[in-house]
Amino acid sequence: MRFSILYLFVMIFLVGGCVNDSSPELKTPENGKIIIDQNLKSQINSSPPSVVINDTEYRIESYAWRDFMPSINPPVRLIVNTTLIRTDGEPVQNNIEILRQYVVKDHEIWRPDDLETRQNQSSPNQLNIISREGPTWEIGSTVTVGVEIENADTGNVYWFSVPEVEIVKTQ
């Protein structure tokens, strides 16, 4: 009888640990890494949402989510889509290069290694920057998304950020 009760408690503990997405292993992103750098955090947080490059204004918008559609590959990791928008409606200039995207939550910064950059076919004045396989931060928490871009013609680097981006749950 004692063995059965001990076995039951061990099984409950093990199964309960499998579904808890707050464990440190699950918060570690599969794409890139989590860093703690106060100077970088300050740089991102102090960056504006719009910047003028070659007399043309650009701004960014960001959306962050974890997709909970049924899948064979849980846990569900963070995805961030940032859209770089040329505000005058003209196509994004070819000399604009995306260097990096950052996502800041509290004192942690997710720095993805792999970015997917797509020209928006229906809106040529928009360029989408997508990071996948991020940490499993809590639904409803807010992050600041930062983007670092370069004008390849001049070598000038520009920083953008969008504060208070809520991580939402999609199903």
C-alpha positions in Angstrom: 0.0 0.0 0.0 2.8 2.4 0.9 4.6 1.6 -2.4 1.4 2.4 -4.4 0.9 5.7 -2.7 4.6 6.7 -3.2 4.3 5.5 -6.9 1.1 7.6 -7.3 2.8 10.8 -5.9 5.9 10.2 -8.1 3.8 9.8 -11.2 1.7 13.0 -10.4 4.9 14.9 -9.9 6.4 13.7 -13.2 3.3 14.3 -15.2 2.7 17.7 -13.7 6.3 18.7 -14.6 5.7 17.8 -18.2 2.9 20.3 -18.7 4.4 23.2 -16.9 5.7 25.6 -19.5 7.4 27.9 -16.9 10.4 25.6 -16.5 13.7 27.2 -17.5 14.3 24.6 -20.2 11.1 25.7 -22.1 11.8 29.4 -21.7 15.1 28.9 -23.5 14.5 29.7 -27.2 15.4 27.2 -29.9 16.3 30.1 -32.2 19.0 32.4 -30.8 19.5 33.0 -27.1 18.5 34.9 -24.1 20.9 37.6 -23.0 21.0 40.0 -20.1 22.7 43.3 -21.2 21.5 46.5 -19.5 23.2 48.7 -22.1 21.5 46.9 -25.0 18.1 47.0 -23.1 18.5 50.8 -22.7 19.4 51.2 -26.4 16.3 49.2 -27.4 13.9 50.9 -24.9 15.1 54.4 -25.9 14.7 53.8 -29.6 11.8 55.5 -31.4 9.0 53.7 -33.4 9.8 55.8 -36.5 13.1 57.0 -38.0 13.9 59.2 -41.1 16.3 57.5 -43.5 17.4 59.5 -46.6 14.6 62.0 -46.1 12.0 59.2 -45.9 10.2 58.2 -42.8 10.0 54.6 -41.7 8.1 53.1 -38.8 7.6 49.7 -37.3 4.6 47.8 -35.9 5.0 44.5 -34.1 2.8 41.5 -33.2 3.8 38.7 -30.8 2.0 35.4 -30.3 2.2 31.8 -29.3 0.3 29.5 -31.6 -1.8 26.9 -29.7 -3.2 25.1 -32.7 -3.1 21.4 -32.2 0.4 20.2 -33.0 2.7 17.3 -32.7 5.6 19.5 -31.6 4.7 21.2 -28.3 5.7 23.4 -26.5 4.4 26.4 -28.3 7.1 28.9 -28.8 7.0 32.7 -29.3 6.7 34.1 -32.8 7.3 37.8 -33.4 6.3 39.6 -36.7 7.6 43.2 -37.1 6.6 45.2 -40.1 8.9 48.0 -41.4 6.6 50.5 -43.1 7.7 53.3 -45.5 5.2 55.9 -44.6 5.0 57.7 -48.0 3.6 54.5 -49.6 6.6 54.0 -51.9 8.4 50.6 -52.0 11.0 50.0 -49.2 14.4 51.0 -50.6 16.7 48.1 -51.7 19.5 49.5 -49.6 17.7 48.8 -46.3 19.2 45.7 -44.6 17.7 44.1 -41.5 20.6 43.5 -39.1 18.8 42.1 -36.0 15.5 41.9 -34.1 15.4 41.9 -30.3 12.5 41.1 -27.9 12.8 42.5 -24.4 10.9 41.1 -21.4 11.8 42.4 -18.0 15.6 42.0 -17.8 15.8 39.3 -20.5 16.5 40.0 -24.2 15.7 37.3 -26.8 18.1 37.7 -29.7 17.1 35.4 -32.5 19.8 34.2 -34.9 17.5 33.3 -37.8 15.2 36.0 -39.2 12.7 35.5 -42.0 12.5 38.8 -44.1 9.7 39.1 -46.7 8.6 41.9 -48.9 4.9 42.3 -48.6 3.6 41.5 -52.1 0.3 43.4 -51.6 1.9 46.4 -50.0 5.4 47.0 -51.4 6.0 49.8 -48.8 6.1 47.1 -46.1 8.8 44.6 -45.2 8.0 41.8 -42.7 10.6 40.6 -40.3 9.6 37.3 -38.6 11.4 35.5 -35.7 10.2 32.0 -34.7 11.1 29.5 -32.0 11.4 32.0 -29.2 11.0 31.5 -25.5 7.8 30.4 -24.0 7.0 33.6 -22.1 3.6 33.9 -20.5 0.5 34.8 -22.6 -0.6 38.3 -21.7 2.8 39.5 -20.7 4.2 42.5 -22.6 7.5 42.9 -24.4 9.4 45.6 -26.3 10.4 44.7 -29.8 13.5 46.4 -31.2 14.9 46.3 -34.7 18.3 47.3 -35.9 18.6 48.2 -39.6 21.4 49.5 -41.9 21.5 51.7 -44.9 23.8 49.6 -47.0 24.8 52.6 -49.1 26.0 54.8 -46.2 26.7 52.2 -43.5 24.4 54.2 -41.1 22.7 52.0 -38.5 19.2 52.9 -37.2 17.3 51.5 -34.2 13.5 51.2 -33.9 11.4 49.9 -31.0 7.8 49.2 -30.2 7.0 49.1 -26.5 4.1 47.3 -24.8 3.6 44.5 -27.4 1.3 42.0 -25.7 2.0 38.3 -26.3 -1.3 36.8 -27.4 -2.5 33.2 -27.8 -3.8 32.0 -31.2 -5.7 28.8 -31.6 
